[in-house]
Amino acid sequence: MIGDVNSVRDKFNLHLVYFNKGGDVIDYLNNGQPRTSLKVAAFEYFGHSNRACFMFDYSNVIDSSAKAWLHETDFSKSTGAFLPKAHL
């Protein structure tokens, strides 16, 4: 399955970043790209979620839950990656 994901990355020359937990996403937003002129205007997510969390896995270890997520309050840990009125 990862090979399928990587084949799409290679075919369309995409920059794909793997992560293990929500903190990794925030760390990438803070440190992965220079953000002096290029800021994030919207954070779109398609996957499992609830009212407050983006769930990156749908765990078979924890019933009906996730082991990796990004909580809406974690966006406050971002240091200038987003535009002031970004859609989150």
Secondary structure, 3 states (H helix, E strand, C coil): CHHHHHHHHHHHCCCCCCCCCHHHHHHHHHHCCCCCCCCEEECCCCCEECCCEEECCCCCCCCCCCCCEEEHHHHHHCCCCEEEEEEC
